[in-house]
Amino acid sequence: MTDDLLVEQTKAARGASIQLANLQTEQKNKVLYTVANHLRQSVKKILQANQKDQEAAQMMVDQGKLSSSAYKRLLLNEEKIEQMALNMESVAQLPDPVGKVKQAIRLDQGLDLYQVTCPIGVLLIIFESRPEVVVQISALAIKSGNAVILKGGSEAQYSNQVLTEVIREALESFDFMPEEAINLLNTRDEVSQVLQMSEYIDLIIPRGSNALVQHIQAHSKAPVLAHADGICHVYLDESADPQKCEEIVLDAKLQYPAVCNAMETLLVHQNIPETLLAQILLKLQDAHVELKVCPITRERMKNSPSLQLKDAVEEDWSTEYTDLILSIKSVSSLEEAVAHINSYGSKHTDAIVTENQENAEWFMNQVDTASAFWNASTRFADGFRYGFGAEVGISTNKTHARGPVGLDGLVIYKFKLYGQGQGVGRYEGKKFLHETIDTA
């Protein structure tokens, strides 16, 4: 795309965002259900495009240019396409985040101030591998009244293109719906240019590797909402239930190791029975997990010769593997576990397994993380599982949105003041009422 065309596309997205911001809830929901139907009707076309991506990606894996985990993330099947359609419908069933009154204050008689939610505007979403992200983000953007510009990884270019086409075809069914609501970039050069267009782009959300996120943060002129790493921990407290320990640890690592909410470090209290720890590590090893352990853990496992353990190094504690690799560290206390997480974690998701409620609450209050879990797998950190319908990404920022970012993270607010001709001058020496208005 030429520079002029790219600018025109981005300006068109800005125009579309104004139209989207003023759509009624019923209109947006009707669009979402229509997109869901179009996806179901386009299964064959989508799978054909994905097959082309698979063939090209397999060559990249063979050449060492793409990881096996990234390859797995781009694969689509009929079940995944049906899930995309269900995601569209689930977002349609969620409350509209736009137009909610956050607070209302009467400054004076006939002078009322309302804080009301509104769309952010134009979103630039950059992601890698997973083509279903196109659908998830489009659903959330439509429902929240935002225009979106998407850029997926080159390994999924055919899938991304056809999914965008299917969505835009559905938009064409409605005269109130601007086609430019959903846009797709094709090259890195286009992304580099759009990153500089802060006059048209309101928020950038990168989803992908640490390198990708850091590059976007370093080169963008618009605000960036993201997480750089998913270094998630599970801590087995000394009062942990053995059955819960096993299920949570195995699920957190094995259910889908290639994603950002998979466990990367297992912290184990030294009073956890060695037989229990050995049993869990053996099951991980049987599932082909490479085990990297601290010296204390290696000493504790000396009576389990069938375990094939490697020595963990300092770098392991701050590494996101997104693979069948796990670091294991023994700790002497709850406090040591939290200190380790706060030093090495990425503020994504961290869990404690314990039957001690006081310890659980202390852990969840003290650990610096977007999602803190008690007796649950880190894999629950997901917008769909949280009931958000879908997510545009997971934020470890401490700004307006944190954790899985759903609809509420895609709106901001404006202040609306309803007066009757007042000027500030008449209030010199006079107090404002500042009364809360009941909006129920």
C-alpha angles and dihedrals in degrees: 000000000000121000092251093050091048091053090048091051092050092047089049089054088053090053091047091052090061091054093045093051090063101046120118120244092246091055094051093047092050089054092050094052090048092052089051090055092048090053092053090049092050101052095118094049092047094049092048090055091046091052089058089052091049093053093049093043093051089058089051090051091050089051092048092245096115131038121238089239091056089049091054092051094060096054117112132190137170091273092055092048090051088050089054089054091048089050089055091051094045091054089050089056093053122096115268108257092203123092098020115147107231094183139344126205130186106219092181139334105301094011112095127170123204128188105209131181118243137169119279092230121229119017126196110203119189118187143160135233105336109097093187086073087076090064097040094052094042090054093051093043093052094047093046093046096243129136113228137205113200131201118181130183119283089240089070099035097124093047092047091049096051093044090052090049092051091051094047091049088056091050090055088067090073125063090202093056117084113221089217089068088093119040135171130208119206108195141042090238089060090051091050090055096045090050087068095050097091090152089068104026119071102179136010121205116186118194117191144051127003089250092054094049094046091049092052093046091050097048105035126102091192126071115279125213114191153109119248098200141013101216098160125181137203116199120200106208120208091254094050120136109246095223092049090048092056098044095045096045094047093046094046092054106028108033091078113342095180096070133086096247095057116112115261101173129037115202116198128191110234090236092062104111112263090225091058093047091047091050092053094045091049091054090049090049091049086056088056096255114157107228121213114186140186119242093260092053091048090052091049091052096049090110092057102073093169090069113097103209130181126202115257116227128204092265092059094068091061098039127109103209101179083193142081093293126109134185117213125197130180116219133190099219148010088254092056090050093053092045089054092049093047090050100045106018126101097224090250112113132333131175139198125205110205144126090217108097093193091055091046094052092045090051094049092047097045103040113093100226141121092234124029117186135194116206094343136106119260087234089081089075095103134115094231093050091046088058096253091124090236138339137239090212144303119280126206090180121115095225132097093316132037134174119006105005113220132156096312090056091056097060131071125180143247132205117240117196118195112198141161102227099299124158125202091243094073090062097060105126091004126106123233117235096228091190121166112244116220105232096177 
